[in-house]
Amino acid sequence: TSFTLPLLLVSEFEQFSISAQAGVEVSSDEQRWFTGAGVGWRFSDRTALMSEIVGEDLNSSERRWQLGFGLRHKLREGRSLSASLGRDVSAGEGEGLHNHFALAYSMEFGGKED
């Protein structure tokens, strides 16, 4: 069992957004620190290009830095589909560099109607 405590800061502007994150993942035998920063550019009301750099396992010799790019498309209010592709740009001692691919569906729920 593990517990993740993230802190996420986002600032949105008319055509782009900036985000920063930091946090820790705690399990019974270890703590793993992470951080990241990203920028998103809106192509339209429904589609955005995203880029980010993320650091994982920052408190260990296995630390890893990844650079990624992706697209997010709003399907309808409260629902979106995202795809991203990335590559490690730095890895810990004796660790190889990896490619990353993610596909995610997001659904917001439980919000209060205005």
C-alpha angles and dihedrals in degrees: 000000000000136000125210122204110189129180114203126185121188131180117189127200132179097276104011145025135211125209138184129187138184134169152127134254111210126195131167092273107028150020120223118195123206138179139175148166132209146179128208129195123201116227092179140342088283108032131060136175114223135195130180146166118217133188120203132186089014093166095056140063087251093067114150133193120202132190118203144175130195151153129244121198123191108224094187137322109319095005130091142162121218133187126184140178125198147163135213110250094185134017136184126267111306092000122128125227115256137200118229133206126181133181118186139178115203126199124180118208142165096042122147116250115236 
